[in-house]
């Protein structure tokens, strides 16, 4: 740890809940959220969540697809993924359990964060599937957690994922970018 780092203030969930504006909290450090994303980003998000919901319903899976909801990982860490899937019904408040799937949609302001810090954070938190969607390149980076590490999945074929110890869903990544 650098000398400067030990003098940085550290914030908690209690502090976070009093802030105005859009923030995330990474290991006690406040991270300002980007302004609202543009249309193509939103189209990809709607497509992704729609495909997740359809896949879950088609196999009667007891899981819920959500978007833009805070996930409280720890007392000093709160993130707001673009989309996620939680086992069971939607939570009454923010998400407090580890999601089965987390997805981030890249924008120029967040691409580095999503590919590095958030990927590492989600891996450490035990997220089973992490998807990174790039609206401009119309591509997906997909990772499955195995033995505490993410392994790359082939993004050119349909995927089958086992979720929530109760079901298996299939997703076609090419559908995320269709108008």
C-alpha positions, 0 to 999 in steps of 0.5 A: 500500500502506498503512503497516500493510500493509507490516508484515504478516507474509507466509507461504508454502506451507511455512508453510501445510503446518505449520498445523493447522485449515482455512486458505487462503493468499491472497498470503501472508495466512492466511485462516481457513476457515468451519466445515463448511457446512450440508446444502443447501450439501452437497446442491448440491455433491454435485449439481454434482460428480455432474453434472460427472462425468456430463458428463465421462464422457458424452464420454469426456473426459480430465478429473477432477471433484474437491471440497474439494482444495487448489489451490496457485496459487503459493508464497504462495497456496493455495485450497480451492474447493468443486469443480473440474475438472482436465485429466487424471487426479486428481493424486497430491497437491494440485492444482498446475495451473490447473483448467478449471472452478472452482466455489464455493458461497455461504454467508453467511460466504463470499459476499463473498469468493467474488464478489470476491477469489476471482473476481479470483484465479481470473481472474488464474490463468487459470481457464476457467470460474468458477461461483458457486452460491447454494443459498438463491436457487437461482441460478448466476453463471457466467463464462467467461475471454476475453482475460484477463477473465471474461464473464458467461454466461446461467445460465438455459440449458444451457451447452457448455464446451470443456475441456482442448483435447480435449472439450466438455461440456454442463451444465444449471444447473437440475440443481444445486438438485434434491433 
